[in-house]
Amino acid sequence: MLESLLGLSFLSTIGTISLISALTLPIIAAIIAHKKNRSGVSWFFLTLLIGIVAIIILACTDTLDRESGEKDQVARILWIVIAALILLSIIAIVLMLIFVGSNMNFTSEVITNC
């Protein structure tokens, strides 16, 4: 009854709850990162990508001393690892498509020759 009054369907309510819960961890990570003098934006997106693992890594890091020029090396390393994984995934997909394409030609030749 309440759903029809508000014009919300059950699925849109579930979607809203999912969106709010999906953004809660990254916001918490950004707050923790800011308190540790680290890039809140970087840790927000890292947490969106790898979830609770990023918060655990962030919790284990020390607070940076920005006055001495310290940089957030942990976030930089995580971005490099994620970029490498994405690149390897793309290469694997391309190789798989090439392999499947060549096998399809082979099987069609075998069928026509029989």
Backbone bond lengths (Angstrom), bond angles and torsions (degrees), N, CA, C in turn:
res aa  C-N    CA-C-N  psi(-1)  N-CA   C-N-CA  omega(-1)  CA-C   N-CA-C  phi
1 M - - - 1.444 - - 1.529 110.50 -
2 L 1.327 116.65 -47.93 1.461 121.13 -179.46 1.527 111.08 -64.18
3 E 1.345 116.43 -36.64 1.467 120.22 179.28 1.519 111.37 -63.39
4 S 1.323 117.25 -41.17 1.460 119.93 -179.42 1.527 110.73 -71.11
5 L 1.334 118.09 -31.88 1.468 120.84 178.12 1.524 111.46 -68.47
6 L 1.316 116.47 -39.79 1.457 120.92 -178.80 1.523 112.38 -84.91
7 G 1.318 117.45 -10.74 1.459 120.76 -178.76 1.520 112.49 77.38
8 L 1.320 117.63 19.52 1.461 121.75 -179.65 1.517 109.57 -104.38
9 S 1.291 116.00 136.48 1.457 119.03 173.27 1.525 108.12 -91.95
10 F 1.303 114.99 168.42 1.460 120.45 -179.83 1.521 110.77 -62.88
11 L 1.334 116.88 -39.80 1.459 120.61 -178.19 1.526 111.90 -67.16
12 S 1.319 117.68 -37.66 1.462 118.25 179.24 1.524 110.68 -69.78
13 T 1.322 117.08 -31.88 1.465 120.39 176.32 1.523 110.06 -66.38
14 I 1.324 116.53 -44.25 1.468 121.14 177.38 1.524 109.79 -62.01
15 G 1.328 117.30 -42.19 1.459 121.75 179.00 1.514 112.08 -61.90
16 T 1.318 117.02 -40.89 1.462 121.35 178.42 1.523 110.83 -65.17
17 I 1.308 116.42 -44.08 1.467 120.56 178.78 1.531 110.05 -63.37
18 S 1.333 116.95 -41.29 1.468 120.93 178.95 1.522 111.41 -63.83
19 L 1.327 116.88 -41.55 1.461 120.86 179.24 1.525 111.28 -64.39
20 I 1.309 116.26 -43.47 1.471 119.90 179.48 1.526 110.41 -63.99
21 S 1.324 117.08 -43.54 1.464 119.21 -179.42 1.527 111.51 -69.81
22 A 1.333 117.27 -32.12 1.468 120.07 179.01 1.526 111.88 -70.59
23 L 1.316 117.57 -27.41 1.463 120.79 -179.72 1.527 113.42 -91.73
24 T 1.317 117.40 -10.69 1.461 120.40 -178.07 1.529 111.83 -66.33
25 L 1.328 118.18 -49.28 1.470 121.03 -179.78 1.524 112.61 -61.20
26 P 1.337 119.57 -46.47 1.467 118.51 178.30 1.523 113.57 -61.99
27 I 1.312 117.65 -34.75 1.466 120.18 177.78 1.521 109.84 -67.48
28 I 1.333 116.75 -41.66 1.466 120.22 176.71 1.524 110.06 -62.05
29 A 1.338 117.35 -41.87 1.462 120.94 178.91 1.521 111.15 -62.84
30 A 1.326 117.55 -40.81 1.462 120.72 179.15 1.529 111.10 -63.52
31 I 1.313 117.08 -38.63 1.469 121.26 178.78 1.527 110.16 -66.97
32 I 1.327 117.17 -45.15 1.469 120.82 178.59 1.526 110.04 -62.41
33 A 1.346 116.63 -43.50 1.465 120.72 -179.70 1.520 110.84 -61.91
34 H 1.315 116.96 -42.26 1.469 120.30 179.15 1.523 110.98 -62.34
35 K 1.327 116.98 -40.46 1.468 120.39 178.83 1.518 112.06 -68.08
36 K 1.347 116.87 -23.70 1.470 120.84 178.17 1.524 111.70 -97.95
37 N 1.331 117.17 15.78 1.474 123.99 179.83 1.524 112.04 59.26
38 R 1.317 116.61 36.47 1.454 122.33 177.40 1.521 108.99 -113.27
39 S 1.322 116.75 168.88 1.455 121.47 -177.34 1.535 110.53 -71.81
40 G 1.315 115.92 110.98 1.457 120.53 179.59 1.518 112.44 -65.57
41 V 1.332 117.19 -38.53 1.467 121.36 -179.75 1.525 110.24 -65.46
42 S 1.310 116.53 -44.46 1.458 120.69 -179.95 1.530 110.84 -61.55
43 W 1.308 116.81 -46.52 1.462 120.63 -178.96 1.524 111.52 -70.23
44 F 1.338 118.16 -29.13 1.470 121.57 174.69 1.528 109.20 -59.56
45 F 1.355 116.57 -51.33 1.458 120.07 -177.91 1.522 112.78 -71.52
46 L 1.333 117.22 -34.12 1.462 119.51 175.31 1.529 110.56 -61.48
47 T 1.329 116.36 -40.41 1.462 120.14 179.43 1.521 111.10 -69.64
48 L 1.324 117.35 -33.59 1.468 119.10 174.46 1.526 110.67 -61.63
49 L 1.332 116.82 -36.81 1.461 121.11 -176.46 1.524 113.17 -81.02
50 I 1.330 117.48 -45.16 1.471 118.69 -173.38 1.529 113.69 -117.00
51 G 1.324 116.84 3.19 1.457 121.17 169.98 1.518 115.39 68.52
52 I 1.307 114.55 -138.49 1.468 122.26 -172.65 1.521 111.66 -62.51
53 V 1.334 117.55 -24.50 1.468 120.90 178.74 1.533 109.85 -59.18
54 A 1.333 116.82 -40.85 1.465 120.44 179.57 1.523 111.19 -64.08
55 I 1.314 117.15 -39.15 1.472 119.81 179.39 1.519 110.56 -67.73
56 I 1.317 117.34 -38.63 1.469 120.39 178.10 1.528 109.72 -64.09
57 I 1.335 117.04 -44.35 1.465 120.57 178.26 1.523 110.17 -62.51
58 L 1.324 116.51 -43.94 1.462 121.19 179.70 1.525 111.41 -62.75
59 A 1.320 116.81 -40.07 1.463 120.31 -179.93 1.530 111.67 -65.64
60 C 1.324 117.05 -28.21 1.468 121.17 -179.09 1.529 113.38 -84.85
61 T 1.328 117.78 -7.90 1.463 120.45 -178.74 1.524 111.05 -87.56
62 D 1.328 114.61 157.73 1.458 120.57 177.63 1.526 110.54 -84.59
63 T 1.321 114.92 163.00 1.459 120.21 174.55 1.523 108.91 -73.71
64 L 1.340 116.13 134.54 1.469 120.56 -179.54 1.521 110.75 -81.10
65 D 1.324 114.92 148.23 1.457 121.17 173.73 1.527 107.42 -101.14
66 R 1.325 116.86 95.59 1.470 121.68 -175.92 1.528 112.26 -66.24
67 E 1.319 116.74 -27.52 1.468 119.45 -179.07 1.523 111.49 -65.28
68 S 1.322 117.70 -31.94 1.464 120.57 179.56 1.529 111.63 -87.12
69 G 1.327 117.56 0.40 1.459 121.37 175.75 1.515 115.02 86.74
70 E 1.337 117.37 19.36 1.469 119.98 178.64 1.528 110.17 -66.39
71 K 1.325 115.37 141.11 1.467 121.60 178.20 1.534 109.05 -109.61
72 D 1.309 115.37 158.60 1.463 121.53 179.57 1.528 109.51 -82.37
73 Q 1.330 116.61 83.01 1.461 121.97 -177.17 1.530 111.99 -71.03
74 V 1.310 117.55 -29.98 1.466 120.68 -178.65 1.524 109.98 -63.76
75 A 1.327 117.02 -46.17 1.469 120.44 179.05 1.525 110.43 -63.96
76 R 1.317 116.73 -40.19 1.463 120.36 179.80 1.534 110.57 -62.26
77 I 1.320 117.35 -43.18 1.467 121.16 179.09 1.528 110.45 -64.46
78 L 1.337 117.49 -41.78 1.458 120.23 178.96 1.525 111.57 -63.20
79 W 1.345 117.41 -39.74 1.469 120.72 177.65 1.524 110.58 -63.97
80 I 1.331 117.16 -39.42 1.466 120.62 178.59 1.528 110.39 -64.89
81 V 1.331 117.10 -42.87 1.466 120.91 179.20 1.530 110.39 -63.15
82 I 1.332 117.10 -44.00 1.463 120.57 179.41 1.521 110.71 -63.89
83 A 1.333 117.37 -42.92 1.467 120.69 178.49 1.527 110.55 -62.45
84 A 1.337 117.35 -40.54 1.464 120.82 178.82 1.530 110.78 -64.82
85 L 1.325 117.16 -40.54 1.465 120.24 178.64 1.524 111.59 -65.38
86 I 1.323 116.65 -39.69 1.465 120.43 177.72 1.525 109.79 -64.34
87 L 1.333 116.84 -44.61 1.459 120.96 179.20 1.532 111.46 -61.98
88 L 1.318 117.29 -44.23 1.462 120.89 177.68 1.523 111.58 -63.64
89 S 1.321 117.19 -36.26 1.466 120.91 177.74 1.521 110.69 -65.24
90 I 1.324 116.73 -42.58 1.468 120.65 178.71 1.529 110.43 -63.57
91 I 1.331 116.65 -43.95 1.468 120.39 178.40 1.522 110.43 -61.73
92 A 1.332 117.71 -42.41 1.462 121.19 179.58 1.525 111.04 -63.54
93 I 1.324 117.58 -40.29 1.468 120.95 179.26 1.523 110.52 -65.66
94 V 1.333 116.77 -44.00 1.463 120.25 179.32 1.529 110.47 -62.62
95 L 1.320 117.65 -45.54 1.471 120.82 178.72 1.523 111.37 -62.88
96 M 1.313 116.67 -38.97 1.455 120.30 178.93 1.530 110.48 -65.00
97 L 1.332 116.96 -42.34 1.463 120.26 178.45 1.526 111.37 -64.16
98 I 1.331 116.38 -39.55 1.460 120.23 177.68 1.528 110.25 -64.52
99 F 1.338 115.91 -44.74 1.462 120.41 -178.73 1.526 111.29 -65.02
100 V 1.309 117.04 -45.45 1.463 120.87 -179.75 1.520 109.56 -65.16
101 G 1.334 117.57 -40.52 1.461 120.57 178.67 1.509 112.22 -62.53
102 S 1.323 117.61 -41.91 1.470 120.51 179.97 1.520 110.53 -69.94
103 N 1.304 119.15 -34.49 1.462 121.81 177.90 1.521 111.23 -69.91
104 M 1.311 117.74 -33.59 1.459 120.46 178.46 1.524 110.09 -65.89
105 N 1.328 117.69 -39.86 1.460 120.44 176.97 1.526 110.85 -64.81
106 F 1.345 115.57 -40.07 1.464 120.40 179.89 1.524 110.41 -63.86
107 T 1.323 118.41 -45.78 1.461 121.15 -178.33 1.521 110.93 -67.79
108 S 1.315 118.16 -34.96 1.469 118.89 178.64 1.523 110.32 -68.57
109 E 1.341 118.31 -34.61 1.466 121.62 177.19 1.521 110.15 -68.17
110 V 1.320 117.51 -39.85 1.471 121.25 -179.96 1.516 109.49 -64.90
111 I 1.313 117.13 -41.11 1.468 120.53 -178.64 1.529 110.70 -66.99
112 T 1.332 116.95 -42.35 1.463 119.51 -178.89 1.519 111.94 -69.51
113 N 1.330 118.40 -28.81 1.461 121.25 -179.25 1.526 112.66 -79.54
114 C 1.310 117.83 -16.88 1.482 120.39 -178.61 1.465 109.39 -80.08
